[in-house]
Amino acid sequence: MDKSRLGRILAAIGVVIALALAGWGLWTVTRPAKAPAKATAGAPAETATRKKATEGKRPTATYDELAAAVQDVSNKYRSESGYTPYRSGPYAGMSIYELLDMTDDMDGVDDDAMADEIKTADTMPDDTSPEDLAAEITRLRNAYDAWDRRLWRTACDRFEEQSVTDGMKPVVQANPDCMGAAGDPPANQGTKESYQAMVDWYENAADLSARCSGGA
């Protein structure tokens, strides 16, 4: 091969290499920047770790806080069970517990469960963890709320059935001209306020019935 031909071949190869290098450089400059893969992959893992640590943290409490909760619930328990709804008549001064006991309805209240929970909370071992103390406070308050609902639902259902539906309603219906002023009995909402409203209606209707009978 003569020198002139070899020179032309080398020149052509040089041009191809130059064009290739120029194209690679242009692509490198114009392509979008890409964030480091390691940093991107690490962010979700760190977030998940922080989230897991937060979710796994349980509430804590002290023995003093538990004692305060026991005292609070015990006071409410005594107050509710000793509530006296009647203002006059043969049942005046009788507590709701005494009234329900007279009609054998205390089973529906499940009073033993409430008393047991108070005792459990009041006798927690000295080595109980702060987390378990907090959990016991929650159980105690939930037990009281459930007991309170049972108490007044039982009382309302019994009073509506015995004293309103089977007791006073027939008296009102038998003498509508005189007893119409009694109005309709309050709706049974299963609450302490609802129970008291029904008792008030009953006492008012009983007074009205006595006046109607005297006037006849």
Accessible surface in RSA format (square Angstrom, percent):
REM  Atomic radii and reference values for relative SASA: ProtOr
REM  Chains: A
REM  Algorithm: Lee & Richards
REM  Probe-radius: 1.40
REM  Slices: 20
REM RES _ NUM      All-atoms   Total-Side   Main-Chain    Non-polar    All polar
REM                ABS   REL    ABS   REL    ABS   REL    ABS   REL    ABS   REL
RES MET A   1   154.76  80.1  67.17  44.5  87.59 208.5  76.42  65.0  78.34 103.8
RES ASP A   2    89.20  62.5  74.85  74.5  14.35  33.9  44.45 104.6  44.75  44.6
RES LYS A   3   187.96  91.7 176.70 108.4  11.26  26.8 120.21 108.2  67.75  72.2
RES SER A   4    69.14  58.4  52.54  70.1  16.60  38.2  51.25 109.1  17.89  25.1
RES ARG A   5   129.38  54.3 129.38  66.0   0.00   0.0  19.29  26.4 110.09  66.7
RES LEU A   6    83.08  46.3  83.08  59.4   0.00   0.0  83.08  58.3   0.00   0.0
RES GLY A   7    35.78  44.1   0.00   N/A  35.78  44.1  30.23  83.0   5.55  12.4
RES ARG A   8   153.20  64.3 144.05  73.4   9.16  21.8  77.00 105.2  76.20  46.2
RES ILE A   9    69.05  39.3  65.69  48.9   3.36   8.1  68.95  49.7   0.09   0.3
RES LEU A  10   107.66  60.0  98.93  70.8   8.73  21.9  99.21  69.7   8.45  22.7
RES ALA A  11    62.12  57.1  48.10  74.2  14.02  31.9  59.78  84.2   2.34   6.2
RES ALA A  12    57.31  52.7  49.29  76.1   8.02  18.2  56.27  79.2   1.04   2.8
RES ILE A  13    86.48  49.2  84.74  63.1   1.74   4.2  86.44  62.2   0.04   0.1
RES GLY A  14    36.06  44.5   0.00   N/A  36.06  44.5  30.83  84.6   5.22  11.7
RES VAL A  15    87.62  57.7  84.42  76.4   3.20   7.7  86.99  75.6   0.63   1.7
RES VAL A  16    98.51  64.8  96.84  87.7   1.67   4.0  97.55  84.8   0.96   2.6
RES ILE A  17    94.94  54.0  93.16  69.4   1.77   4.3  94.94  68.4   0.00   0.0
RES ALA A  18    56.91  52.3  47.99  74.1   8.92  20.3  52.79  74.3   4.12  10.9
RES LEU A  19   123.11  68.6 114.59  82.0   8.53  21.4 115.17  80.9   7.94  21.4
RES ALA A  20    64.45  59.3  45.86  70.8  18.59  42.3  58.55  82.5   5.90  15.6
RES LEU A  21   119.64  66.6 112.92  80.8   6.72  16.9 113.52  79.7   6.11  16.5
RES ALA A  22    65.85  60.5  47.23  72.9  18.62  42.4  59.45  83.7   6.40  17.0
RES GLY A  23    39.85  49.1   0.00   N/A  39.85  49.1  33.86  92.9   5.99  13.4
RES TRP A  24   164.07  65.8 156.52  75.8   7.55  17.7 142.44  75.9  21.63  35.1
RES GLY A  25    25.35  31.3   0.00   N/A  25.35  31.3  25.32  69.5   0.03   0.1
RES LEU A  26   120.35  67.0 114.84  82.2   5.50  13.8 118.28  83.1   2.07   5.6
RES TRP A  27   140.28  56.3 136.17  65.9   4.11   9.6 115.44  61.6  24.83  40.3
RES THR A  28    53.93  38.4  43.47  44.1  10.46  24.9  43.13  57.9  10.80  16.3
RES VAL A  29   123.98  81.6  96.50  87.4  27.48  66.2 102.05  88.7  21.94  59.5
RES THR A  30    93.58  66.6  62.21  63.1  31.38  74.8  56.39  75.7  37.20  56.2
RES ARG A  31   131.12  55.1 112.87  57.5  18.25  43.5  23.80  32.5 107.32  65.0
RES PRO A  32   120.91  88.1 100.74  91.8  20.17  73.3 111.90  92.4   9.00  56.0
RES ALA A  33   111.70 102.7  69.08 106.6  42.62  97.0  79.48 111.9  32.22  85.3
RES LYS A  34   187.74  91.6 154.73  94.9  33.02  78.6 101.17  91.1  86.57  92.2
RES ALA A  35    66.28  60.9  45.91  70.8  20.37  46.3  52.03  73.3  14.25  37.7
RES PRO A  36    96.50  70.3  85.03  77.5  11.47  41.7  96.50  79.7   0.00   0.0
RES ALA A  37    77.42  71.2  63.15  97.4  14.27  32.5  68.65  96.7   8.77  23.2
RES LYS A  38   184.31  89.9 170.71 104.7  13.60  32.4 120.02 108.0  64.29  68.5
RES ALA A  39    68.70  63.2  48.82  75.3  19.87  45.2  59.48  83.8   9.21  24.4
RES THR A  40    87.08  61.9  77.28  78.3   9.79  23.3  74.23  99.7  12.85  19.4
RES ALA A  41    72.93  67.1  51.98  80.2  20.96  47.7  61.37  86.4  11.57  30.6
RES GLY A  42    25.85  31.9   0.00   N/A  25.85  31.9  25.73  70.6   0.13   0.3
RES ALA A  43    54.91  50.5  49.76  76.8   5.14  11.7  53.38  75.2   1.52   4.0
RES PRO A  44    86.41  63.0  76.15  69.4  10.26  37.3  83.15  68.7   3.26  20.2
RES ALA A  45    60.22  55.4  49.72  76.7  10.50  23.9  58.25  82.0   1.98   5.2
RES GLU A  46   107.41  61.7 102.91  77.9   4.50  10.7  35.86  69.4  71.55  58.4
RES THR A  47    73.38  52.2  72.90  73.9   0.48   1.1  57.08  76.7  16.30  24.6
RES ALA A  48    59.36  54.6  50.67  78.2   8.70  19.8  55.75  78.5   3.62   9.6
RES THR A  49    91.75  65.3  86.76  88.0   4.99  11.9  65.99  88.6  25.75  38.9
RES ARG A  50   147.08  61.8 142.04  72.4   5.03  12.0  74.60 101.9  72.48  43.9
RES LYS A  51   130.01  63.4 123.29  75.6   6.72  16.0  71.92  64.7  58.09  61.9
RES LYS A  52   160.20  78.2 155.67  95.5   4.52  10.8 100.52  90.5  59.67  63.6
RES ALA A  53    71.13  65.4  48.53  74.9  22.60  51.4  60.56  85.3  10.57  28.0
RES THR A  54   103.27  73.5  89.92  91.2  13.36  31.8  69.16  92.9  34.11  51.6
RES GLU A  55   122.82  70.5  89.08  67.4  33.74  80.3  47.06  91.0  75.76  61.9
RES GLY A  56    58.67  72.4   0.00   N/A  58.67  72.4  37.42 102.7  21.25  47.6
RES LYS A  57   174.41  85.1 148.02  90.8  26.39  62.8  97.50  87.8  76.91  81.9
RES ARG A  58   123.56  51.9 113.57  57.9   9.99  23.8  52.35  71.5  71.21  43.2
RES PRO A  59   106.11  77.3  92.78  84.6  13.33  48.5 105.07  86.8   1.04   6.4
RES THR A  60    83.74  59.6  58.62  59.4  25.12  59.9  24.96  33.5  58.77  88.8
RES ALA A  61     9.62   8.8   4.79   7.4   4.83  11.0   7.87  11.1   1.75   4.6
RES THR A  62    77.22  54.9  73.35  74.4   3.88   9.2  74.00  99.4   3.23   4.9
RES TYR A  63    87.90  41.0  82.10  46.7   5.81  15.1  82.10  61.7   5.81   7.2
RES ASP A  64   117.62  82.4 110.17 109.7   7.45  17.6  30.23  71.1  87.39  87.2
RES GLU A  65    91.10  52.3  84.49  63.9   6.61  15.7  36.73  71.0  54.37  44.4
RES LEU A  66     6.10   3.4   6.10   4.4   0.00   0.0   6.10   4.3   0.00   0.0
RES ALA A  67    58.86  54.1  49.57  76.5   9.29  21.1  54.38  76.6   4.48  11.9
RES ALA A  68    62.76  57.7  50.25  77.5  12.52  28.5  58.18  81.9   4.59  12.2
RES ALA A  69     1.45   1.3   0.98   1.5   0.46   1.1   1.00   1.4   0.44   1.2
RES VAL A  70    13.14   8.6  13.14  11.9   0.00   0.0  13.14  11.4   0.00   0.0
RES GLN A  71   100.99  56.5  99.89  73.0   1.10   2.6  39.86  84.9  61.13  46.4
RES ASP A  72    50.28  35.2  46.19  46.0   4.09   9.7  18.69  44.0  31.58  31.5
RES VAL A  73     2.01   1.3   2.01   1.8   0.00   0.0   2.01   1.7   0.00   0.0
RES SER A  74    13.79  11.7  13.79  18.4   0.00   0.0   9.21  19.6   4.59   6.4
RES ASN A  75    68.46  47.2  62.42  60.3   6.04  14.5  25.41  61.1  43.05  41.6
RES LYS A  76    92.18  45.0  88.63  54.4   3.55   8.4  50.62  45.6  41.56  44.3
RES TYR A  77    35.24  16.5  35.24  20.1   0.00   0.0  26.73  20.1   8.51  10.5
RES ARG A  78   137.11  57.6 127.60  65.0   9.51  22.6  66.89  91.4  70.21  42.6
RES SER A  79    71.38  60.3  54.39  72.6  17.00  39.2  34.46  73.4  36.93  51.7
RES GLU A  80    21.78  12.5  21.78  16.5   0.00   0.0   5.37  10.4  16.41  13.4
RES SER A  81    16.40  13.9  14.59  19.5   1.81   4.2   2.22   4.7  14.18  19.9
RES GLY A  82    39.98  49.3   0.00   N/A  39.98  49.3  24.83  68.1  15.15  33.9
RES TYR A  83    57.47  26.8  52.45  29.8   5.02  13.1  39.81  29.9  17.67  21.8
RES THR A  84    65.05  46.3  49.40  50.1  15.65  37.3  18.66  25.1  46.39  70.1
RES PRO A  85     1.29   0.9   0.00   0.0   1.29   4.7   0.07   0.1   1.22   7.6
RES TYR A  86    21.12   9.9  14.09   8.0   7.02  18.3   5.37   4.0  15.74  19.4
RES ARG A  87   165.46  69.5 132.19  67.4  33.27  79.2  74.05 101.2  91.41  55.4
RES SER A  88    63.18  53.4  57.20  76.3   5.97  13.8  41.13  87.6  22.04  30.9
RES GLY A  89    53.24  65.7   0.00   N/A  53.24  65.7  31.28  85.8  21.96  49.2
RES PRO A  90   122.95  89.6  86.85  79.2  36.10 131.2 100.84  83.3  22.10 137.4
RES TYR A  91    83.39  38.9  83.33  47.4   0.06   0.2  39.59  29.7  43.81  54.0
RES ALA A  92    45.48  41.8  24.47  37.8  21.02  47.8  24.66  34.7  20.83  55.2
RES GLY A  93    58.43  72.1   0.00   N/A  58.43  72.1  32.98  90.5  25.45  57.0
RES MET A  94    45.22  23.4  44.46  29.4   0.77   1.8  33.79  28.7  11.43  15.1
RES SER A  95    16.47  13.9  16.43  21.9   0.04   0.1  11.68  24.9   4.79   6.7
RES ILE A  96     0.10   0.1   0.10   0.1   0.00   0.0   0.10   0.1   0.00   0.0
RES TYR A  97    42.25  19.7  41.17  23.4   1.09   2.8  41.42  31.1   0.83   1.0
RES GLU A  98    87.63  50.3  82.77  62.6   4.86  11.6  33.72  65.2  53.92  44.0
RES LEU A  99    17.20   9.6  13.97  10.0   3.24   8.1  14.08   9.9   3.12   8.4
RES LEU A 100     6.02   3.4   5.99   4.3   0.03   0.1   6.02   4.2   0.00   0.0
RES ASP A 101    92.19  64.6  85.56  85.2   6.63  15.7  11.00  25.9  81.19  81.0
RES MET A 102   103.05  53.4  66.83  44.2  36.22  86.2  62.46  53.1  40.59  53.8
RES THR A 103    32.93  23.4  18.18  18.4  14.75  35.1  23.18  31.1   9.75  14.7
RES ASP A 104   126.71  88.8 101.35 100.9  25.36  60.0  34.65  81.6  92.06  91.8
RES ASP A 105    31.31  21.9  26.90  26.8   4.40  10.4   4.17   9.8  27.14  27.1
RES MET A 106    39.78  20.6  35.91  23.8   3.87   9.2  36.04  30.6   3.74   5.0
RES ASP A 107   137.09  96.0 115.07 114.5  22.01  52.1  39.68  93.4  97.41  97.1
RES GLY A 108    41.74  51.5   0.00   N/A  41.74  51.5  29.19  80.1  12.55  28.1
RES VAL A 109     0.00   0.0   0.00   0.0   0.00   0.0   0.00   0.0   0.00   0.0
RES ASP A 110    65.32  45.8  59.67  59.4   5.65  13.4  17.32  40.8  47.99  47.9
RES ASP A 111    33.26  23.3  30.32  30.2   2.94   6.9   8.50  20.0  24.76  24.7
RES ASP A 112   107.03  75.0 105.24 104.8   1.79   4.2  26.36  62.0  80.67  80.5
RES ALA A 113    45.97  42.3  32.49  50.1  13.48  30.7  39.83  56.1   6.14  16.3
RES MET A 114     0.23   0.1   0.00   0.0   0.23   0.5   0.23   0.2   0.00   0.0
RES ALA A 115    42.87  39.4  35.73  55.1   7.14  16.2  38.28  53.9   4.59  12.2
RES ASP A 116    85.97  60.2  84.29  83.9   1.68   4.0  25.61  60.3  60.36  60.2
RES GLU A 117    33.97  19.5  32.14  24.3   1.83   4.4   4.20   8.1  29.77  24.3
RES ILE A 118    24.42  13.9  24.42  18.2   0.00   0.0  24.42  17.6   0.00   0.0
RES LYS A 119   145.25  70.9 140.00  85.9   5.25  12.5  87.78  79.0  57.47  61.2
RES THR A 120    68.02  48.4  62.42  63.3   5.60  13.3  41.11  55.2  26.90  40.7
RES ALA A 121     2.00   1.8   0.00   0.0   2.00   4.5   0.00   0.0   2.00   5.3
RES ASP A 122    95.85  67.1  72.12  71.8  23.73  56.1   5.13  12.1  90.72  90.5
RES THR A 123    90.84  64.6  65.88  66.8  24.96  59.5  60.44  81.2  30.39  45.9
RES MET A 124    36.46  18.9  21.06  13.9  15.40  36.7  15.69  13.3  20.77  27.5
RES PRO A 125    80.69  58.8  69.85  63.7  10.84  39.4  80.69  66.6   0.00   0.0
RES ASP A 126   138.98  97.3 115.80 115.3  23.17  54.8  38.20  89.9 100.78 100.5
RES ASP A 127   128.69  90.1  96.09  95.6  32.60  77.1  49.62 116.8  79.06  78.8
RES THR A 128    20.92  14.9   5.85   5.9  15.07  35.9  10.84  14.6  10.08  15.2
RES SER A 129    41.32  34.9  34.71  46.3   6.61  15.2  35.62  75.9   5.70   8.0
RES PRO A 130    68.16  49.7  68.16  62.1   0.00   0.0  68.16  56.3   0.00   0.0
RES GLU A 131    55.80  32.0  54.29  41.1   1.51   3.6  10.82  20.9  44.98  36.7
RES ASP A 132    61.52  43.1  61.44  61.2   0.08   0.2   9.01  21.2  52.52  52.4
RES LEU A 133     3.56   2.0   3.56   2.5   0.00   0.0   3.56   2.5   0.00   0.0
RES ALA A 134    12.58  11.6   8.94  13.8   3.64   8.3  10.24  14.4   2.34   6.2
RES ALA A 135    31.04  28.5  22.67  35.0   8.37  19.0  30.15  42.5   0.88   2.3
RES GLU A 136     2.59   1.5   2.59   2.0   0.00   0.0   0.00   0.0   2.59   2.1
RES ILE A 137    27.95  15.9  27.95  20.8   0.00   0.0  27.95  20.1   0.00   0.0
RES THR A 138    77.10  54.8  72.73  73.7   4.37  10.4  49.78  66.9  27.32  41.3
RES ARG A 139   120.82  50.7 116.42  59.3   4.40  10.5  61.08  83.5  59.74  36.2
RES LEU A 140     0.00   0.0   0.00   0.0   0.00   0.0   0.00   0.0   0.00   0.0
RES ARG A 141    94.02  39.5  92.82  47.3   1.21   2.9  45.28  61.9  48.74  29.5
RES ASN A 142    85.74  59.1  80.91  78.2   4.83  11.6  24.20  58.2  61.54  59.5
RES ALA A 143    27.12  24.9  16.43  25.4  10.69  24.3  25.01  35.2   2.11   5.6
RES TYR A 144    22.25  10.4  22.25  12.7   0.00   0.0  15.24  11.5   7.01   8.6
RES ASP A 145    69.38  48.6  66.82  66.5   2.55   6.0  14.26  33.6  55.11  55.0
RES ALA A 146    30.06  27.6  28.75  44.4   1.30   3.0  29.41  41.4   0.64   1.7
RES TRP A 147     0.06   0.0   0.06   0.0   0.00   0.0   0.06   0.0   0.00   0.0
RES ASP A 148    38.67  27.1  38.39  38.2   0.28   0.7   2.59   6.1  36.08  36.0
RES ARG A 149   151.46  63.6 145.96  74.4   5.50  13.1  74.98 102.5  76.48  46.4
RES ARG A 150    70.87  29.8  66.53  33.9   4.34  10.3  46.71  63.8  24.15  14.6
RES LEU A 151     0.00   0.0   0.00   0.0   0.00   0.0   0.00   0.0   0.00   0.0
RES TRP A 152     4.62   1.9   4.62   2.2   0.00   0.0   4.62   2.5   0.00   0.0
RES ARG A 153   104.70  44.0 104.70  53.4   0.00   0.0  44.50  60.8  60.20  36.5
RES THR A 154    24.79  17.6  18.90  19.2   5.90  14.1  15.33  20.6   9.46  14.3
RES ALA A 155     0.97   0.9   0.00   0.0   0.97   2.2   0.13   0.2   0.84   2.2
RES CYS A 156     0.00   0.0   0.00   0.0   0.00   0.0   0.00   0.0   0.00   0.0
RES ASP A 157    62.58  43.8  58.01  57.7   4.57  10.8  28.57  67.2  34.01  33.9
RES ARG A 158    69.63  29.2  66.43  33.9   3.20   7.6  14.93  20.4  54.70  33.2
RES PHE A 159    10.89   5.4   7.37   4.6   3.52   9.2  10.69   6.5   0.20   0.6
RES GLU A 160    65.19  37.4  65.19  49.3   0.00   0.0   9.88  19.1  55.31  45.2
RES GLU A 161    98.12  56.3  95.49  72.2   2.62   6.2  29.67  57.4  68.45  55.9
RES GLN A 162    83.93  46.9  77.10  56.3   6.83  16.3  27.59  58.7  56.34  42.7
RES SER A 163    19.50  16.5  15.61  20.8   3.89   9.0   4.14   8.8  15.37  21.5
RES VAL A 164     3.98   2.6   3.98   3.6   0.00   0.0   3.98   3.5   0.00   0.0
RES THR A 165    68.06  48.4  61.12  62.0   6.94  16.6  49.89  67.0  18.18  27.5
RES ASP A 166    99.06  69.4  72.94  72.6  26.11  61.8  26.75  63.0  72.30  72.1
RES GLY A 167    28.97  35.7   0.00   N/A  28.97  35.7  22.56  61.9   6.42  14.4
RES MET A 168    13.45   7.0  13.28   8.8   0.17   0.4  13.45  11.4   0.00   0.0
RES LYS A 169    77.28  37.7  77.16  47.3   0.12   0.3  25.23  22.7  52.05  55.4
RES PRO A 170    62.33  45.4  55.90  51.0   6.43  23.4  58.18  48.0   4.15  25.8
RES VAL A 171    59.57  39.2  54.86  49.7   4.71  11.4  58.78  51.1   0.79   2.1
RES VAL A 172    25.57  16.8  25.34  22.9   0.23   0.5  25.34  22.0   0.23   0.6
RES GLN A 173   129.18  72.2 107.37  78.5  21.81  51.9  44.60  94.9  84.58  64.1
RES ALA A 174    86.73  79.7  46.64  72.0  40.08  91.2  58.30  82.1  28.43  75.3
RES ASN A 175    57.87  39.9  56.22  54.3   1.65   4.0  16.65  40.1  41.22  39.8
RES PRO A 176    83.61  60.9  75.70  69.0   7.91  28.7  76.35  63.0   7.26  45.1
RES ASP A 177   147.81 103.5 110.79 110.3  37.02  87.5  37.75  88.8 110.06 109.8
RES CYS A 178    48.17  36.4  35.96  40.1  12.20  28.7  20.07  50.8  28.10  30.3
RES MET A 179     1.89   1.0   1.89   1.3   0.00   0.0   1.82   1.5   0.07   0.1
RES GLY A 180    44.19  54.5   0.00   N/A  44.19  54.5  27.47  75.4  16.72  37.4
RES ALA A 181    87.32  80.3  46.12  71.2  41.20  93.7  59.36  83.6  27.96  74.1
RES ALA A 182     9.82   9.0   0.00   0.0   9.82  22.3   0.00   0.0   9.82  26.0
RES GLY A 183    39.09  48.2   0.00   N/A  39.09  48.2  34.92  95.8   4.17   9.3
RES ASP A 184   132.62  92.9 110.77 110.3  21.85  51.7  28.13  66.2 104.49 104.2
RES PRO A 185    30.96  22.6  17.06  15.6  13.90  50.5  17.06  14.1  13.90  86.4
RES PRO A 186    47.46  34.6  30.13  27.5  17.33  63.0  41.17  34.0   6.29  39.1
RES ALA A 187    68.09  62.6  47.19  72.8  20.90  47.5  56.91  80.1  11.19  29.6
RES ASN A 188    33.08  22.8   9.52   9.2  23.57  56.7   5.64  13.6  27.45  26.5
RES GLN A 189   114.97  64.3 100.22  73.2  14.75  35.1  32.31  68.8  82.66  62.7
RES GLY A 190    10.29  12.7   0.00   N/A  10.29  12.7   0.21   0.6  10.08  22.6
RES THR A 191    57.79  41.1  55.05  55.8   2.74   6.5  53.19  71.4   4.60   7.0
RES LYS A 192    54.36  26.5  52.35  32.1   2.01   4.8  25.83  23.2  28.53  30.4
RES GLU A 193   128.09  73.5 118.18  89.4   9.91  23.6  71.39 138.1  56.70  46.3
RES SER A 194     8.10   6.8   0.96   1.3   7.14  16.4   7.45  15.9   0.65   0.9
RES TYR A 195     8.50   4.0   8.50   4.8   0.00   0.0   1.28   1.0   7.22   8.9
RES GLN A 196    22.20  12.4  22.20  16.2   0.00   0.0  21.02  44.8   1.18   0.9
RES ALA A 197    37.80  34.8  30.29  46.7   7.51  17.1  35.37  49.8   2.43   6.4
RES MET A 198     1.07   0.6   1.07   0.7   0.00   0.0   0.00   0.0   1.07   1.4
RES VAL A 199     0.00   0.0   0.00   0.0   0.00   0.0   0.00   0.0   0.00   0.0
RES ASP A 200    55.60  38.9  49.43  49.2   6.16  14.6  28.49  67.1  27.11  27.0
RES TRP A 201    20.65   8.3  13.87   6.7   6.78  15.9  20.06  10.7   0.59   1.0
RES TYR A 202    59.48  27.8  59.48  33.8   0.00   0.0  15.59  11.7  43.89  54.1
RES GLU A 203    26.17  15.0  24.17  18.3   2.00   4.8  19.95  38.6   6.22   5.1
RES ASN A 204    75.90  52.3  71.45  69.1   4.44  10.7  20.87  50.2  55.03  53.2
RES ALA A 205     0.00   0.0   0.00   0.0   0.00   0.0   0.00   0.0   0.00   0.0
RES ALA A 206    37.83  34.8  30.16  46.6   7.66  17.4  31.71  44.7   6.12  16.2
RES ASP A 207    79.20  55.5  75.59  75.2   3.61   8.5  13.89  32.7  65.31  65.1
RES LEU A 208    19.27  10.7  19.27  13.8   0.00   0.0  19.27  13.5   0.00   0.0
RES SER A 209    25.53  21.6  24.97  33.3   0.55   1.3   5.30  11.3  20.23  28.3
RES ALA A 210    68.68  63.2  50.07  77.3  18.61  42.3  58.66  82.6  10.02  26.5
RES ARG A 211   150.61  63.2 134.81  68.7  15.80  37.6  77.32 105.7  73.30  44.4
RES CYS A 212    12.33   9.3   3.05   3.4   9.28  21.8   6.70  17.0   5.63   6.1
RES SER A 213    81.55  68.9  58.49  78.1  23.06  53.1  39.18  83.4  42.37  59.4
RES GLY A 214    68.18  84.1   0.00   N/A  68.18  84.1  39.11 107.3  29.07  65.1
RES GLY A 215    72.44  89.3   0.00   N/A  72.44  89.3  39.01 107.0  33.43  74.9
RES ALA A 216   123.31 113.4  49.61  76.6  73.70 167.7  77.34 108.9  45.97 121.8
END  Absolute sums over single chains surface
CHAIN  1 A    14360.4      11766.4       2594.0       8623.1       5737.3
END  Absolute sums over all chains
TOTAL         14360.4      11766.4       2594.0       8623.1       5737.3
